[in-house]
Amino acid sequence: LTMHQFIISSFSTYLNALEKKSSMLCVKICYFVRYWITEFWVMFKMDSKLSKTMEEFQELVKANGVELHCHLIDTTQINSRDWSRKLTQRVKANTSKKRKVSLLFDHLEPEELSDHLTYLEFKSFRRISFSDYQNYIMNSCVKENPTMERSIALCNGISQWVQLMVLSRPTPQLRAEVFIKFIHVAQKLHQLQNFNTLMAVIGGLCHSSISRLKETSSYVPHDVIKVFNEMTELLSSYKNYDSYRRAYNECTSFKIPILGVHLKDLISLYEAMPDYLEDQKVNIYKLYSLYNHINELIQLQEMPLPLEANMDLVHLLTLSLDLYYTEDEIYELSYAREPRSHRAAPLTPSKPPVVADWASGVSPKPDPKTISKHVQRMVDSVFKNYDHDQDGYISQEEFEKIAASFPFSFCVMAKDWEGLISRDEITAYFMRASSIYSKLGLGFAHNFQETTYLRNELT
């Protein structure tokens, strides 16, 4: 029921069934379709042509005097009942222990960063439906597949954020400290068995805009370089990601796969095996093999999240990952930090393993409404944690520390009171910065004035 569309459309199957006129067969088909709608409702939501065909089938059932069975093939119940809950279900953070976390990057422990990046990754991963995988396999791209596109954009956004956080520091020693911190984050991600975000972090550190920072590399200890090299070997594409596959297969319980590797496997399988065997028989083994691979990924979405998440920190990270720089801009930052003349030992081996860059064309470019929502949530979180006397102001010193947690520089801000900054000023400040660095243009900042903020979970 889920796999036939890889070979023949539901509409064609329906037309074939029409050729066999039998009241008994009609009743059997009605019960069969009922099971299809109940168990695989998402196919009817994703395929408008299939839903329309079911309406035509209802009319045909009535015309053949079997109107009693029309309710069996009624697809309107999909929207009226709670069957679609899983598609939009939120990830619930473990709240058994309420912990206080800092919103300042320099104060965050690697474990806190890895936990919250994993929260964001898993929230994105578990929204990918069976139909999304099917769509990607058949089209070999994310066109008209927004769920898959958002997942890829998150991965690329994390990788870019890692590069920018390193490059945001003015001295080689400070850049090395950020580099070392992300290596420790990578170790924690490995322990969490979150391979997709691990790939994003290590991919960011392997990027040539970072690896060329020779002066920075001189401040990175040899033991950290050793761990870095081990991670790049783990994620290397050598022998079709053999090291990663062995590590992944040894994992039990919660794990997040490198999505690009498994999608590549699915496409290879889809293209390698024929749709039909001799005598035009459907290649059931092909469908069975594809189903097993996709179902393994779907089953991982049901695993409980083994960590706690602080939503204030989630809001801050989400806004940080909204930013978008071009490759040229990142290299410009890199050369501004260390011109070509600097010489020192490289951060990466002379022949670094190839880390996957499977979706370089998908960039995190959120729309104005999304950025407005993320800014408002982040500002709420800042004032909840730093406006201790609840007068609607925080100190200039606290603001500068918070601003340093973002991988971009801000303009100088005027203050309402001596040494104090208001909620409205901070909101306007982040709106302007986000509009510039998300490539939405300076005029975009003025569009936020009348945006309504709804207090609900991240979507």
C-alpha positions as CSV (number, residue, x, y, z in Angstrom):
1,L,0.0,0.0,0.0
2,T,2.8,2.4,0.7
3,M,5.3,1.1,-1.9
4,H,3.3,0.6,-5.1
5,Q,3.7,4.2,-6.2
6,F,7.4,3.5,-6.8
7,I,6.3,1.5,-9.8
8,I,2.6,2.3,-10.7
9,S,0.5,5.2,-9.6
10,S,-2.6,4.7,-7.4
11,F,-4.7,6.1,-10.2
12,S,-3.5,3.5,-12.7
13,T,-4.2,0.8,-10.1
14,Y,-7.7,2.1,-9.7
15,L,-8.4,2.1,-13.5
16,N,-7.2,-1.5,-13.7
17,A,-9.6,-2.5,-11.0
18,L,-12.5,-0.8,-12.8
19,E,-12.1,-3.2,-15.7
20,K,-13.1,-6.2,-13.5
21,K,-16.8,-5.6,-12.8
22,S,-17.9,-7.7,-9.9
23,S,-20.1,-6.7,-6.9
24,M,-18.2,-9.1,-4.6
25,L,-14.9,-7.6,-5.8
26,C,-16.3,-4.1,-5.2
27,V,-17.0,-4.9,-1.6
28,K,-13.6,-6.4,-1.1
29,I,-12.0,-3.3,-2.6
30,C,-14.0,-1.1,-0.3
31,Y,-12.7,-2.9,2.8
32,F,-9.2,-2.9,1.3
33,V,-9.4,0.9,0.7
34,R,-10.7,1.4,4.3
35,Y,-7.6,-0.3,5.7
36,W,-5.5,1.8,3.3
37,I,-7.0,5.1,4.5
38,T,-6.8,4.1,8.2
39,E,-3.2,2.9,8.2
40,F,-1.6,5.1,5.6
41,W,-3.7,8.2,5.7
42,V,-0.7,10.4,4.9
43,M,-0.7,9.2,1.3
44,F,-4.2,10.7,0.8
45,K,-3.1,14.0,2.3
46,M,0.0,14.2,0.1
47,D,-1.6,13.0,-3.1
48,S,-4.5,15.2,-4.2
49,K,-5.1,13.1,-7.3
50,L,-5.6,10.0,-5.1
51,S,-8.1,11.8,-2.9
52,K,-10.1,13.0,-5.9
53,T,-10.0,9.5,-7.3
54,M,-11.6,8.2,-4.1
55,E,-14.4,10.7,-4.5
56,E,-15.0,9.3,-8.0
57,F,-14.9,5.8,-6.6
58,Q,-17.6,6.7,-4.1
59,E,-19.9,7.8,-6.9
60,L,-19.1,4.6,-8.7
61,V,-20.0,2.5,-5.7
62,K,-23.3,4.4,-5.4
63,A,-24.0,3.8,-9.1
64,N,-23.5,0.1,-8.7
65,G,-26.0,-0.2,-5.9
66,V,-23.5,-0.7,-3.0
67,E,-24.1,2.7,-1.4
68,L,-24.0,1.0,2.1
69,H,-20.2,0.7,1.8
70,C,-19.5,4.3,0.8
71,H,-18.5,5.2,4.3
72,L,-15.6,2.7,4.1
73,I,-13.9,4.8,1.4
74,D,-14.6,8.3,2.9
75,T,-11.4,10.3,3.0
76,T,-12.9,13.3,4.7
77,Q,-12.4,11.6,8.1
78,I,-8.6,12.1,7.7
79,N,-8.9,15.8,8.6
80,S,-11.7,15.4,11.1
81,R,-10.0,12.8,13.3
82,D,-6.7,12.7,15.2
83,W,-4.9,10.3,12.8
84,S,-2.6,13.1,11.6
85,R,-1.4,14.0,15.1
86,K,2.0,12.4,14.6
87,L,2.7,14.6,11.6
88,T,2.7,17.7,13.7
89,Q,3.5,16.3,17.1
90,R,6.1,18.3,19.0
91,V,9.2,16.8,20.6
92,K,8.6,16.9,24.4
93,A,11.7,17.8,26.4
94,N,12.4,15.8,29.6
95,T,11.2,18.1,32.4
96,S,11.8,15.8,35.3
97,K,14.7,18.0,36.4
98,K,14.5,21.8,35.7
99,R,18.0,23.1,35.3
100,K,19.2,26.6,34.9
101,V,21.3,27.3,31.8
102,S,23.2,30.3,30.6
103,L,22.3,32.0,27.4
104,L,25.9,33.1,26.8
105,F,27.9,31.0,24.4
106,D,31.1,31.4,26.4
107,H,29.4,30.1,29.5
108,L,27.7,27.1,27.9
109,E,29.1,23.7,28.5
110,P,29.7,21.4,25.5
111,E,27.1,19.0,26.9
112,E,24.5,21.7,27.0
113,L,25.2,22.7,23.4
114,S,25.2,19.1,22.2
115,D,21.9,18.4,24.0
116,H,20.1,21.4,22.5
117,L,21.5,20.9,19.0
118,T,20.2,17.3,19.3
119,Y,16.8,18.5,20.4
120,L,16.6,20.7,17.3
121,E,17.9,17.9,15.0
122,F,15.5,15.3,16.4
123,K,12.5,17.6,16.1
124,S,13.3,18.2,12.5
125,F,14.2,14.5,11.8
126,R,11.0,13.1,13.2
127,R,8.8,15.2,11.0
128,I,10.1,13.5,7.8
129,S,7.2,11.2,6.7
130,F,7.2,8.0,4.6
131,S,5.9,10.1,1.7
132,D,8.7,12.6,2.1
133,Y,11.3,9.8,1.7
134,Q,9.3,8.4,-1.3
135,N,9.2,11.8,-2.9
136,Y,12.9,12.3,-2.5
137,I,13.8,8.9,-3.9
138,M,11.7,9.3,-7.0
139,N,12.8,12.9,-7.8
140,S,16.4,12.8,-6.4
141,C,15.9,16.3,-5.0
142,V,14.1,18.3,-2.4
143,K,11.9,20.3,-4.8
144,E,8.3,20.5,-3.4
145,N,9.5,18.6,-0.3
146,P,9.6,21.3,2.4
147,T,10.0,18.9,5.3
148,M,13.1,17.4,3.8
149,E,14.4,20.8,2.8
150,R,14.1,22.2,6.3
151,S,16.0,19.2,7.7
152,I,18.8,19.7,5.2
153,A,18.8,23.5,5.8
154,L,19.2,22.9,9.6
155,C,22.2,20.7,9.0
156,N,23.8,23.2,6.7
157,G,22.9,26.1,9.1
158,I,24.7,24.3,12.0
159,S,27.8,23.8,9.8
160,Q,27.8,27.5,8.8
161,W,27.1,28.6,12.4
162,V,30.2,26.7,13.6
163,Q,32.4,28.4,11.0
164,L,31.0,31.9,11.9
165,M,31.4,31.4,15.7
166,V,35.1,30.6,15.1
167,L,35.6,33.5,12.8
168,S,33.7,35.9,15.1
169,R,36.6,35.9,17.5
170,P,39.2,38.7,16.9
171,T,42.4,36.9,18.0
172,P,43.9,33.5,17.1
173,Q,43.9,32.3,20.7
174,L,40.2,33.1,21.1
175,R,39.4,31.4,17.8
176,A,41.3,28.4,18.9
177,E,39.2,28.3,22.1
178,V,36.0,28.2,20.1
179,F,37.5,25.5,17.8
180,I,38.4,23.4,20.9
181,K,34.9,23.9,22.4
182,F,33.3,22.6,19.2
183,I,35.5,19.5,19.3
184,H,34.2,18.8,22.8
185,V,30.6,19.4,21.5
186,A,31.4,16.9,18.7
187,Q,32.5,14.3,21.3
188,K,29.2,14.8,23.2
189,L,27.2,14.4,20.0
190,H,29.1,11.2,19.3
191,Q,28.1,9.9,22.8
192,L,24.5,10.9,22.1
193,Q,24.7,8.9,18.8
194,N,23.6,12.0,16.9
195,F,25.6,11.4,13.7
196,N,23.8,14.0,11.6
197,T,24.7,17.0,13.8
198,L,28.1,15.5,14.3
199,M,28.6,15.6,10.6
200,A,27.4,19.2,10.5
201,V,29.8,20.3,13.3
202,I,32.9,18.5,12.0
203,G,32.0,19.6,8.4
204,G,32.1,23.2,9.6
205,L,35.4,22.7,11.3
206,C,36.8,21.0,8.2
207,H,35.7,23.8,6.0
208,S,38.7,25.5,4.2
209,S,37.7,28.9,5.7
210,I,38.7,27.4,9.1
211,S,41.4,24.9,8.1
212,R,43.4,27.7,6.5
213,L,43.7,29.6,9.8
214,K,47.3,28.6,10.4
215,E,47.9,31.0,13.3
216,T,44.8,29.8,15.0
217,S,46.0,26.2,14.7
218,S,49.1,27.0,16.6
219,Y,47.0,27.4,19.8
220,V,45.1,24.1,19.4
221,P,46.7,21.3,21.6
222,H,47.8,18.1,19.9
223,D,45.4,16.0,21.9
224,V,42.5,18.1,20.4
225,I,43.9,17.7,16.9
226,K,44.0,13.9,17.5
227,V,40.3,13.8,18.4
228,F,39.5,16.0,15.4
229,N,41.3,13.7,13.1
230,E,39.5,10.7,14.6
231,M,36.2,12.3,14.0
232,T,37.0,13.2,10.4
233,E,38.0,9.6,9.9
234,L,34.7,8.4,11.4
235,L,32.7,10.5,9.0
236,S,34.9,10.0,6.0
237,S,33.3,9.0,2.7
238,Y,36.1,6.5,2.2
239,K,34.8,3.0,1.1
240,N,31.2,4.4,1.0
241,Y,31.3,5.7,4.6
242,D,32.5,2.3,6.0
243,S,33.7,3.7,9.3
244,Y,30.4,5.5,9.9
245,R,28.3,2.5,8.9
246,R,30.1,0.2,11.3
247,A,29.7,2.7,14.2
248,Y,26.0,3.3,13.3
249,N,25.2,-0.4,13.2
250,E,26.7,-1.0,16.6
251,C,24.5,1.7,18.2
252,T,21.4,0.7,20.1
253,S,18.4,2.7,21.4
254,F,18.3,6.4,20.4
255,K,20.4,7.5,17.4
256,I,20.1,10.0,14.6
257,P,21.6,8.9,11.3
258,I,23.5,10.9,8.7
259,L,20.5,11.4,6.6
260,G,22.4,12.1,3.4
261,V,24.2,8.7,3.5
262,H,20.9,6.8,3.9
263,L,19.1,8.8,1.2
264,K,22.0,8.0,-1.1
265,D,21.5,4.3,-0.3
266,L,17.8,4.5,-1.1
267,I,18.3,6.2,-4.4
268,S,21.0,3.6,-5.4
269,L,18.7,0.8,-4.5
270,Y,15.8,2.4,-6.4
271,E,17.9,2.9,-9.6
272,A,19.7,-0.4,-9.5
273,M,16.8,-2.8,-9.3
274,P,14.2,-3.1,-12.2
275,D,10.5,-2.3,-11.6
276,Y,9.3,-5.4,-13.4
277,L,10.5,-8.9,-13.8
278,E,9.8,-11.3,-16.7
279,D,6.2,-11.5,-17.8
280,Q,5.7,-8.0,-16.5
281,K,5.5,-9.1,-12.9
282,V,6.0,-6.3,-10.3
283,N,9.4,-6.7,-8.7
284,I,8.1,-7.2,-5.1
285,Y,11.6,-7.7,-3.8
286,K,12.5,-4.2,-4.8
287,L,9.5,-2.8,-3.0
288,Y,10.2,-4.9,0.0
289,S,13.9,-3.7,0.1
290,L,12.9,-0.1,-0.2
291,Y,10.3,-0.5,2.5
292,N,12.7,-2.0,5.0
293,H,15.2,0.8,4.5
294,I,12.6,3.6,4.9
295,N,10.9,1.9,7.8
296,E,14.1,1.7,9.7
297,L,14.4,5.5,9.5
298,I,10.8,5.9,10.5
299,Q,11.1,3.6,13.5
300,L,14.0,5.8,14.8
301,Q,11.5,8.7,15.1
302,E,9.7,6.8,17.9
303,M,12.7,6.6,20.2
304,P,12.4,8.7,23.4
305,L,14.7,11.8,23.5
306,P,17.3,10.9,26.2
307,L,18.0,14.5,27.3
308,E,16.5,17.7,28.8
309,A,16.0,20.9,26.8
310,N,15.7,24.5,28.1
311,M,13.4,26.3,25.7
312,D,15.1,29.7,26.3
313,L,18.4,28.2,25.0
314,V,16.5,26.5,22.1
315,H,15.1,30.0,21.2
316,L,18.6,31.5,21.2
317,L,20.1,28.7,19.1
318,T,17.2,28.8,16.6
319,L,17.7,32.5,16.0
320,S,21.5,32.0,15.6
321,L,20.9,29.3,13.0
322,D,18.5,31.6,11.0
323,L,21.5,33.6,9.7
324,Y,22.8,33.0,6.2
325,Y,26.2,34.0,4.8
326,T,27.4,33.2,1.2
327,E,30.6,31.3,0.7
328,D,32.3,34.4,-0.5
329,E,31.4,36.3,2.7
330,I,32.7,33.5,4.9
331,Y,36.0,33.5,3.0
332,E,36.1,37.3,3.3
333,L,35.8,37.0,7.1
334,S,38.5,34.3,7.1
335,Y,41.0,36.3,5.2
336,A,40.2,39.4,7.3
337,R,41.2,37.4,10.4
338,E,44.3,35.9,8.9
339,P,45.7,37.1,5.6
340,R,47.3,34.7,3.2
341,S,50.9,35.4,4.5
342,H,50.4,33.6,7.9
343,R,52.1,30.2,8.2
344,A,51.8,27.5,10.8
345,A,50.8,23.8,11.1
346,P,47.4,23.2,9.5
347,L,44.4,22.3,11.6
348,T,43.5,19.4,9.3
349,P,45.7,16.5,7.9
350,S,47.5,17.2,4.6
351,K,44.9,14.9,2.9
352,P,41.8,15.3,5.0
353,P,39.0,12.7,4.7
354,V,36.1,13.9,2.5
355,V,33.2,14.8,4.7
356,A,29.8,14.7,2.9
357,D,28.4,17.8,1.3
358,W,25.2,16.2,0.1
359,A,23.0,19.3,0.1
360,S,25.1,22.3,-0.6
361,G,22.4,23.9,-2.6
362,V,19.9,24.1,0.3
363,S,20.5,27.2,2.5
364,P,18.8,28.3,5.7
365,K,16.8,31.3,4.3
366,P,13.8,31.8,6.6
367,D,10.9,34.0,5.7
368,P,10.1,37.3,7.6
369,K,7.3,35.7,9.6
370,T,9.6,32.9,10.9
371,I,12.4,35.3,11.8
372,S,10.0,37.6,13.6
373,K,8.7,34.7,15.7
374,H,12.2,33.5,16.5
375,V,13.4,37.0,17.5
376,Q,10.4,37.6,19.8
377,R,10.9,34.3,21.5
378,M,14.6,34.9,22.0
379,V,14.0,38.4,23.4
380,D,11.4,37.0,25.8
381,S,13.9,34.4,27.0
382,V,16.6,37.1,27.5
383,F,14.3,39.2,29.7
384,K,13.1,36.2,31.6
385,N,16.7,35.3,32.5
386,Y,18.4,38.8,32.8
387,D,15.7,41.3,33.8
388,H,15.9,40.5,37.5
389,D,13.9,43.4,38.8
390,Q,11.4,43.1,35.9
391,D,11.5,46.8,35.0
392,G,11.8,46.1,31.2
393,Y,15.5,46.9,31.0
394,I,18.8,45.0,31.1
395,S,22.3,46.4,31.5
396,Q,24.6,47.3,28.7
397,E,27.2,44.8,30.0
398,E,24.7,41.9,30.0
399,F,23.5,42.8,26.5
400,E,27.1,42.8,25.1
401,K,27.6,39.3,26.5
402,I,24.4,38.1,24.9
403,A,25.3,39.8,21.6
404,A,28.7,38.0,21.7
405,S,26.8,34.7,21.6
406,F,25.8,35.4,18.0
407,P,28.2,35.0,15.0
408,F,27.8,38.6,13.8
409,S,28.7,42.1,14.9
410,F,26.1,44.7,15.8
411,C,26.0,48.5,15.4
412,V,26.3,50.7,18.5
413,M,23.1,51.0,20.4
414,A,21.7,54.1,22.1
415,K,20.3,53.6,25.6
416,D,17.0,54.9,27.1
417,W,18.5,55.1,30.5
418,E,22.1,55.4,31.6
419,G,23.7,52.1,31.0
420,L,20.4,50.3,30.4
421,I,18.7,48.9,27.3
422,S,14.9,48.3,26.9
423,R,13.0,45.4,25.5
424,D,11.9,47.4,22.4
425,E,15.5,48.5,21.7
426,I,16.8,44.9,21.9
427,T,13.9,43.6,19.7
428,A,14.6,46.3,17.0
429,Y,18.3,45.6,17.3
430,F,18.0,41.8,16.6
431,M,15.3,42.4,14.0
432,R,17.7,44.7,12.1
433,A,20.7,42.3,12.4
434,S,18.6,39.3,11.4
435,S,17.2,41.0,8.4
436,I,20.7,41.9,7.2
437,Y,22.3,38.6,7.9
438,S,19.4,36.5,6.6
439,K,19.7,38.4,3.3
440,L,16.2,39.9,3.6
441,G,17.3,43.5,3.1
442,L,17.3,46.5,5.4
443,G,13.7,47.4,4.5
444,F,12.7,44.1,6.0
445,A,13.4,45.3,9.5
446,H,10.5,47.7,9.4
447,N,8.0,45.0,8.6
448,F,8.1,43.7,12.2
449,Q,6.4,46.6,13.8
450,E,2.9,45.0,13.8
451,T,3.7,41.3,14.0
452,T,1.6,39.5,16.6
453,Y,3.6,37.1,18.8
454,L,1.8,33.9,19.8
455,R,3.2,32.0,22.8
456,N,3.5,28.5,21.6
457,E,6.2,25.9,21.0
458,L,8.7,26.1,18.2
459,T,7.2,25.0,14.9
